[in-house]
Amino acid sequence: MEKSFEDALKELEVIVKELESGNVELDSAIDKYTEAMKLAKYCSEKLNSATEKVNKILTENKELAQFKVEE
């Protein structure tokens, strides 16, 4: 089952807080960092996909404005 963008983002936030706390052993920190990078990539891909879908809808409706995700 694919997780939602919101669920992935929440998981990412939890990992970041754990890593920022400084109370994580090195091996665990490496594992958490690796998982965080996977989640960040997943979230980025979901946002890009959503942007493409919105742009396609705008194009089909003959709207000229491009939808951009503000970072």
Secondary structure, DSSP 8 states (H G I E B T S, - for coil): ----HHHHHHHHHHHHHHHHHT-S-HHHHHHHHHHHHHHHHHHHHHHHHHHHHHHHHHHHTT---------
